[in-house]
Amino acid sequence: MKRNYLLINTLAVWLATITNAYAATTTKVFNSSILVVVFLGFCALVVVAQMIPAILVLIGMIKSVVKGSNKKPVEVEANK
């Protein structure tokens, strides 16, 4: 019972100390030129273009791990 009482009091004190977060008021909104938008779009295009081959390689690696390898190691003359 004392543990529940302590928990309830702790939560009550903790919740009583929480205040609202006031954001800064500003009237300035998205005010960039078309060149900034084009540059950001180009950056996004580069990121997506880099991700496509990486995803394909990852899928190939997962397939090879799941499939397993039935190949036997090749013995070389020097190792005999």
N, C-alpha and C positions, 0 to 999 in steps of 0.2 A: 504494500500500500504506500509506504514511504517513497519507494522508487517511482511509482506512478505520480505521486505528488511532486517529487523533485523534477520529473520530466515535464509535467504540465507547467510548473512555475518557470522552468528554464525556457520552454517554448514561448510562454507568455512574455517574459522579459525580452527575449530575443526578437519577437515579432513587434513589440512596442517600440523598439529602437529603430526599426526600419522606416526610412522616410522616402518620399517620392524623389525620383531622379528627374531633374528639370533639364531639358535639352536647351541648347542655345537657340534663340530665335534668329532666323536669318531669312531674308527675302531673296537671297541669291540662289538660284537653281541652276541646273545644267546649262551652262553658258559657254560652251566650247565651239570652236569653229569646225567646219566639216573635215578639215585636215586631221584634227585630233581623233575624230570618229573613224576616219579611214585608217589611220595609224593603229588604233586599238583593234580594229577589225582585222588588219593584216597580222598583228601579233597573235590574235586568236586563231587565225588560219594557220599560222606556222605551228602553233602548239597542237592543233588537231592533226595537221599533216605529220607531225612527229609521233603522235600517239598511235596512228593506224599501223605502221610497221611494228611498233613495239607490242601491240596487242596481238598481231599475227604471230610474232615470234613466241610470245607467251603461250598462245594456244598450241603451237607446235611443240613446245617444251612439255606442256601438260599432257598432250597426246602421247609423246614418247615415254613419259614416266608411267602413264597408265598402261600403255601397251606392253612395256617391258622390252627386254632385249633377249633374243634367242641366239644371238651370234656367239660363237666361241672365239676366244682370243687367238690370234694368229701367232704361231711360233716362228721365230726368226732363227736362222742358222747360228748366229752369234750367241743365242741364249741356251743352246743345247749343251 
